[in-house]
Amino acid sequence: MKMTIVLDSEDPQGIKNALKITRLLHLEYAGTAGYGQREAFGKIEFIKTLRKFMRESVKHLNDDDSDQVKDINDLTSLRNAKRFADRIFMGER
């Protein structure tokens, strides 16, 4: 299969969507990030990401219209962590 992706520099959402599609195709056809490769980031970025996860979780907990975090026990649920991790690894930082 051959595919061409055309990017419009004036369409930031289109660029984000193209990245999502490319990552999905890479995972589907290459399987992983590649042999001996992995995604990596520094300690400061990791700390910032953890803080963002905590802030978003508390925001969902306090939002009556959100069904992401229903009570205090949901803050540490696998489902809540997976939802956030999926967004980070799909490029939605």
Residue, then its C-alpha position, 0 to 999 in steps of 0.5 A: m500500500k502506498m499513501t500520500i499525505v498532503l499537509d497544509s501549513e495553515d491548518p494546525q488541526g489537519i497537521k495533528n490529524a495527519l500525525k495521528i493517522t501516521r502513528l496509527l499506520h506505523l503501529e499497525y504495520a510496523g508493530t512498535a516504535g521500531y526494534g531497539q527504539r522507544e519513545a523517550f522524554g526527559k525528567i522535567e517533561f515527565i514531571k510536567t506530564l504527571r502534573k497535567f494528568m493530576r490537574e485534568s483528573v481533578k478537573h474531571l472529578n469536580d465537573d458534574d457533566s464529566d463521566q471520566v472521573k466519577d469519584i475519588n477512587d476513579l482518580t487512580s483507576l486504570r481507565n483514567a490513566k489509560r485515557f490520558a496516556d492514549r492522548i499523550f502517545m497519540g500526540e495530543r499534549 
